[in-house]
Amino acid sequence: MEDIQNSLNQMAKGAGILLIGTIFSKIINYLYRAYTARTLSVSDFGLLNLGIMLITFIVAVSTIGLESGLNRYVPYYRGLEDKKSVRAVIYFSTKFTLLMSILMALVIYFFSKQICQICQVE
């Protein structure tokens, strides 16, 4: 019974830290957006948001949900005490994400002229 209570206390502490971190992140993000909106022109602010959107999309494509897989399979294999599988899952996800990130960086580099033409910066 004491193990269950310790686990619940640990979960509550982790959830509290996550909540505080999320609130802090939202406040910093709001202040950053307000500052950039006041200091940049309308077109520059739009380009900044377009760049942020592009990077967010590229990150989502390059990770393709591997963080959810890690959250699922690492504890599963740790529960089975299968250290070899834990290492294999982490190694595969790191290698795949690194490969996809390099590929996406090359795509952005080689198609940067077309991306700029789409934005039509004047």
Backbone torsions as a table, in degrees:
resi	resn	phi	psi	omega
1	MET	NA	-34.8	-179.3
2	GLU	-68.3	-34.0	177.9
3	ASP	-64.2	-39.6	179.0
4	ILE	-65.2	-42.4	179.6
5	GLN	-64.7	-40.8	177.5
6	ASN	-63.6	-40.4	178.3
7	SER	-64.7	-42.6	178.3
8	LEU	-65.0	-40.5	177.4
9	ASN	-63.7	-40.9	178.8
10	GLN	-65.6	-40.3	177.3
11	MET	-65.1	-42.4	179.9
12	ALA	-64.6	-40.7	177.5
13	LYS	-64.0	-42.5	177.6
14	GLY	-64.8	-39.5	178.0
15	ALA	-66.5	-37.6	177.0
16	GLY	-64.5	-43.4	177.4
17	ILE	-63.2	-42.1	178.1
18	LEU	-63.1	-42.1	179.1
19	LEU	-63.1	-46.5	179.3
20	ILE	-63.1	-42.5	178.4
21	GLY	-64.3	-39.6	178.8
22	THR	-66.3	-44.0	178.2
23	ILE	-62.5	-45.4	178.8
24	PHE	-61.0	-42.5	179.1
25	SER	-63.1	-42.1	179.1
26	LYS	-64.6	-40.2	179.2
27	ILE	-65.1	-46.2	179.1
28	ILE	-62.8	-41.2	178.8
29	ASN	-63.0	-42.6	178.8
30	TYR	-62.8	-45.6	179.3
31	LEU	-63.4	-39.2	177.9
32	TYR	-63.4	-46.2	179.3
33	ARG	-64.0	-41.8	179.5
34	ALA	-63.9	-42.3	179.5
35	TYR	-64.7	-47.2	-178.7
36	THR	-68.0	-33.8	178.4
37	ALA	-66.7	-33.4	-179.7
38	ARG	-80.2	-31.0	-174.8
39	THR	-92.7	-27.3	-178.1
40	LEU	-94.8	157.9	173.7
41	SER	-74.8	171.3	-177.4
42	VAL	-61.5	-44.7	-178.1
43	SER	-69.3	-37.5	177.9
44	ASP	-67.0	-39.7	177.9
45	PHE	-65.1	-38.7	176.3
46	GLY	-64.1	-40.8	177.5
47	LEU	-65.5	-39.0	177.3
48	LEU	-61.3	-46.2	178.7
49	ASN	-65.9	-35.1	176.0
50	LEU	-64.4	-41.4	176.7
51	GLY	-64.4	-42.1	177.6
52	ILE	-62.8	-40.8	178.8
53	MET	-63.9	-42.5	179.6
54	LEU	-62.9	-45.2	179.3
55	ILE	-64.3	-40.5	178.0
56	THR	-61.8	-41.8	177.6
57	PHE	-64.0	-44.1	-179.5
58	ILE	-63.1	-41.0	178.1
59	VAL	-63.8	-42.7	179.6
60	ALA	-63.5	-39.5	179.4
61	VAL	-70.4	-41.0	-175.2
62	SER	-73.0	-26.6	178.5
63	THR	-91.5	-21.8	179.4
64	ILE	35.5	42.2	173.5
65	GLY	82.0	14.6	-179.0
66	LEU	-67.1	-27.3	179.3
67	GLU	-65.0	-32.7	176.4
68	SER	-69.3	-38.0	176.8
69	GLY	-65.2	-39.5	176.9
70	LEU	-64.7	-42.9	178.9
71	ASN	-62.5	-25.5	-178.8
72	ARG	-88.7	-49.6	-167.9
73	TYR	-87.9	-27.9	178.0
74	VAL	-64.4	-49.6	176.4
75	PRO	-64.3	-33.5	179.0
76	TYR	-61.3	-50.2	-179.2
77	TYR	-71.8	-29.4	174.8
78	ARG	-67.2	-36.8	176.8
79	GLY	-64.0	-33.6	176.4
80	LEU	-82.8	-3.2	-177.2
81	GLU	57.1	42.1	178.9
82	ASP	-106.4	82.8	-175.3
83	LYS	-65.5	-29.8	179.7
84	LYS	-65.4	-42.1	178.4
85	SER	-69.4	-35.9	176.9
86	VAL	-61.3	-47.5	178.1
87	ARG	-61.6	-39.4	-178.9
88	ALA	-65.6	-41.8	179.2
89	VAL	-65.0	-45.6	179.6
90	ILE	-65.7	-43.1	179.9
91	TYR	-62.6	-45.1	-179.8
92	PHE	-63.3	-46.4	-177.7
93	SER	-66.4	-37.7	177.2
94	THR	-65.8	-45.9	-179.0
95	LYS	-64.6	-43.6	-178.2
96	PHE	-67.4	-43.3	179.5
97	THR	-65.3	-40.4	177.4
98	LEU	-63.0	-44.2	178.8
99	LEU	-62.5	-45.6	179.1
100	MET	-65.8	-36.3	178.9
101	SER	-65.8	-42.5	177.2
102	ILE	-64.3	-42.6	178.7
103	LEU	-61.8	-44.4	179.0
104	MET	-66.1	-37.9	176.9
105	ALA	-62.9	-40.8	177.4
106	LEU	-66.3	-38.9	177.8
107	VAL	-62.7	-44.7	178.2
108	ILE	-63.2	-41.9	-179.3
109	TYR	-63.0	-48.5	-175.3
110	PHE	-75.4	-24.7	179.0
111	PHE	-105.8	18.2	-178.0
112	SER	-64.1	-34.4	179.0
113	LYS	-64.6	-42.7	179.1
114	GLN	-67.0	-36.6	177.7
115	ILE	-64.1	-41.8	178.7
116	CYS	-66.0	-37.6	178.6
117	GLN	-66.3	-33.4	177.3
118	ILE	-66.4	-39.5	-178.2
119	CYS	-72.9	-29.9	179.9
120	GLN	52.8	63.4	178.7
121	VAL	-76.8	128.2	178.8
122	GLU	-114.3	NA	NA
